[in-house]
């Protein structure tokens, strides 16, 4: 392990805005994010597979009245987002180091107001469909933790993943597709992203890639 990476892991161990295995809140935060961590009743937005946390940090600067949680399994990436949030004195940001398949260990049903997926791995091969973060199995999981009328966002440079995700969401009667575009930078929807650009998005854009985006609302049917 490189010295830089080791330093980042050490940072996560000490940082108050990082929750990971071995820390006190790791097994006791479920259903208590507002009460125990943020200490307010503000809405919660979660960025899944947040990487270096560019969106988590960027949105938290724009919306101090909303609580943001970045989720990723990679500790060295989370450390970068954590450090940036600390440099900016952002108290409405947390980072959770875990796999997305373990959301049930950290969130109660209907605890989340919005979910973001920003440039997830497209997993383009047929045998990789089970890993796509917008397949029906993952969407069904997100439905549990999103509140009624909660919002789901997807932003990707992958035309394949976008078309696949659009098809899955259109076929899901629990979601209402609100907006989508195949060219975010030349769309009026661009304003809702507040010029937040991830490291990988910058690389994609420099290579001429088009950025795709969709926004959907969850409508929970009365039982």
N, C-alpha and C positions, 0 to 999 in steps of 0.2 A: 504494500500500500504506500502510495506517495505521501510525502510530508504534508502537502496541501490537503489531500483527502483526509489524512489522519487528523489534521487541525479542524476540519469541518465536522468530523464525527465528535471530536472533543467539544466543539461549540454546541452541538445539539444536546450533549449531556448536561451542559450548564445553562442553556438558554431557557428562559421562562416561557417563551412563545412556541416551544417545540414539545410535543407530546410523543413519546416513543417508549418502547418496551424498557422496563427497568425504572421508569419514573412513576411517582405516586399516582398521578392522575390517569395513567394508562388504562387501568382496569376499573376506574371509578367515574369516568367522565360521561358515560352513556346517559343521555337524557338530561344532562346537567351542564351543558355548555354555557348557557346563559347565566345560570345560577353560580356555578363554581369558577368558570374561567373568565368570561367576559363581565360578569357581575352587572348585567343589565338585561332588559327584556327586548332588545332589538332583534330584527329579523336576521336569519342566518343564511349566508350564501356559501356554497362549497364548490371548490374547483378540484375536480378529480384528475389524477395523473398530472399534478400541477407543475412538475419539473422544478425549475428554478423559482417558481412562484411569481413570474412577471405579472400575470393577470390578478392573482390574489392581492399582491401589493398595490398594483396600479388601480384596481377598483376600490380598494380600501382607502386610498388617498382621495378618490372622488366622492366616496360615500361614507363619511365618518359615523353616520347614524345606522350603519349596517355592520354586522359582524361577519368576518370572512375566515374560512378555514381552507387551507390548501392541503390536499392529501396526495402523498406519493410514497413509494416504497424505497426510493433512493435517498439515503441520508445525506450524501454529499450535495445533492441538488437542493434539498430542503434547507440545508444550512445557508445557502446563498440567499434564498428568500427570507429566511429568518433574520440574517444580518441586515439586509436591506430594510426590513420593517423596523428593526431596532434603531438603525441610523436615522430613520424618519420619525422616530418616536410614535409609531402607530400602535395604539392599544386595542384596536379592533381586528387584530390579525392573530391567527394561530396556525400552526403547521402540525399535521398528524402524520407520523410515519407508519404506514401500514399498507397492505394490499387492498384494492378496491373490493375484492371478494369478501372482505371481513368487515364491511360497513355495519353489519348487525351487532358487532361488538362495541360500537362507539356511538351509534345513533338510535334513538327511539323512533318509532313510526311517527311521521308527520312533524319531525323536528326541523326540517330544512325547508327554506322558502324558495331558493333557487339553486340549480346545479349548472356548472359549466364544464364542458369538455373542450379543451383547446389543443388542437394539433395532436390528438392521440395517435398511436401507432396504427396505421390502416389495416395491418394484417391481411394482405390482399389474396393470399392463397386460399383455396377452398377449405383445406384442412385447418386453417387458422380462424375460421368463422367463429368458433367458440370463444376466441380471445378478443374479438372485436367488442369494444366497449359500448357499442350501440346495438348489439344483437338483442333479440327479444328477452333472453334470460337476464341480461344486465338491465334492460329497460324495466322489466318487472321488479327488479330490486330497487331501482331508483324510485319507482312508484310508491314503495312502502315508506320511504323516508321523506319524500316531498309532501308538503301540505296540499290540500285541495286548492286548485288553481295555482299551484307552484309552477315555476318556469324552468324549462330545460333548454340550454344553449349548446350548440355544437359549432365549432369553428375549425376548419381543416383546409389544408392545401391539396388533399387527396380527392380527386374527382370520383375515384372508385368508392372510397369510404362514404363520401357525401351522398352519392346516388343510392348506395346501399342503405344508408341511415334514413334518407328521405323516404324510401320505399317502406322500410320497417315502421316508421312513425306514422305515415299516412294510413297504413293498414291496422294500426293500433287504435281502437275506438276510444281508449282512455285519454288519448292525446289530441289536442286541437292545434293544428299547425298555424301559427300566427304570421310568421314571415320567413322568407328564405331568399337567398340570392346566390348565384354562381360566380359573382364577381363583386365581392364586398367593397373593394377600394373604389369602384365606380358605381356604388349604390348609395342611396340615401340612408341605408342602415348603418353605414360606416360611422356616423355620428355617435351611435350608441356604444362604440368601442373606445372612445376617448383617446384615440391615437396610442393605445397600448399595443405594443408589438413585441412578441417573444423573440428570443435569440434565433430560434429555428425559422420563425416566420420571416424574419429579416433576410435570412439566407435564401429561403424559398422565393421571396419577392425579388431579390437580386438576380435570381436565375430565371425570372419571368413567370413564375408560377402564379396562378389565379387562386385567390382565397375564397372559399365557400363558407356560407353561414346559414344556420337555421335556428328558429326560436319556436318552441312549442309549449302549450299550457296543459297541465294535467287536470282532467275533470274527473273527480272521483264520484262514482254513481252511488246514490243512497242505497243501503242494503235493506 
